[in-house]
Amino acid sequence: MENDEAFLHGVHIGAYPFAHYDNHDPERERKLLLHKREIKRLIGKVQQRGFTVIPIKMYFKDDRIKVEIALAKGRKVYDKREDLKRRAEERDMDRTIKQHRP
């Protein structure tokens, strides 16, 4: 979100092979077409509550590329630690099982 406008960064949209010789840059930032009230609502949630706007799905409709976006909340530090601990325990169990197989 920049200056009450929404942009999509870091998304690769490949060049159309049958297009003009001067095709678009596949890595450029793209402006999202949203209503002003939608942008203000998203900006408010991102700033106040710590949400992040992420693209969920991209598809073609007529001559445009549509992007479904969602608000996501990041994990807390303790959630990440629990997940890392669980993964390490699973790896240890898998190693032990592999070692004791005939």
C-alpha positions in Angstrom: 0.0 0.0 0.0 1.5 3.3 -1.1 -0.2 6.7 -1.2 -3.7 5.2 -1.0 -2.9 2.8 -3.8 -2.4 -0.9 -3.8 0.6 -2.6 -5.6 1.6 -6.2 -6.1 5.4 -6.7 -5.6 7.6 -9.7 -6.3 5.2 -11.7 -8.6 6.4 -13.1 -11.9 3.9 -12.9 -14.7 5.6 -14.4 -17.7 5.8 -12.7 -21.1 3.3 -13.8 -23.8 5.3 -15.4 -26.6 3.0 -14.2 -29.4 3.0 -10.6 -28.2 4.8 -7.6 -29.7 8.6 -7.7 -29.7 8.6 -5.1 -26.9 6.9 -7.3 -24.3 6.3 -6.3 -20.6 8.8 -6.8 -17.8 7.7 -10.0 -16.0 9.0 -8.8 -12.6 7.6 -5.3 -12.5 5.3 -4.1 -9.7 1.6 -4.1 -10.7 -1.1 -1.7 -9.6 -4.2 -3.4 -8.1 -7.5 -2.0 -9.1 -9.5 -1.7 -5.8 -12.2 0.7 -4.6 -11.0 3.4 -2.3 -13.0 2.1 0.6 -11.4 -1.4 0.1 -7.9 0.1 0.1 -8.6 2.2 3.3 -10.0 -0.9 5.1 -6.9 -2.9 4.2 -4.6 -0.1 5.2 -6.3 0.2 8.6 -6.1 -3.5 9.3 -2.4 -3.7 8.3 -1.4 -0.7 10.4 -3.5 -1.3 13.5 -3.7 -5.1 14.0 -0.5 -6.3 12.4 -2.1 -8.1 9.5 -0.4 -8.7 6.1 -2.1 -8.7 2.7 -1.1 -11.7 0.7 -2.2 -12.9 -2.8 -4.0 -16.2 -2.7 -4.9 -17.0 -6.2 -4.3 -15.5 -9.7 -6.3 -16.3 -12.8 -7.3 -14.8 -16.2 -10.7 -13.3 -17.0 -11.1 -11.8 -20.4 -8.0 -9.8 -21.0 -7.1 -9.1 -17.3 -5.3 -11.0 -14.6 -7.4 -11.2 -11.5 -5.8 -11.6 -8.0 -7.6 -12.8 -4.9 -6.1 -11.3 -1.8 -6.5 -12.1 1.8 -5.5 -10.7 5.2 -3.2 -13.0 7.2 -1.8 -12.7 10.6 1.7 -13.9 11.3 2.7 -16.4 13.9 3.8 -15.5 17.3 7.4 -16.3 18.4 6.3 -19.1 20.8 4.2 -20.7 18.0 7.3 -20.8 15.8 9.3 -22.4 18.6 6.7 -25.1 19.2 6.6 -25.9 15.5 10.4 -26.1 15.3 10.5 -28.4 18.4 7.8 -30.7 16.9 9.7 -31.0 13.6 13.0 -31.8 15.4 11.2 -34.5 17.4 9.7 -36.0 14.3 13.1 -36.1 12.6 14.6 -37.8 15.6 11.9 -40.4 15.6 12.3 -41.1 11.9 16.0 -41.5 12.3 15.5 -43.9 15.2 13.0 -46.0 13.2 15.4 -46.1 10.2 18.3 -47.3 12.3 16.3 -50.2 13.9 14.8 -51.6 10.8 16.2 -54.9 9.6 
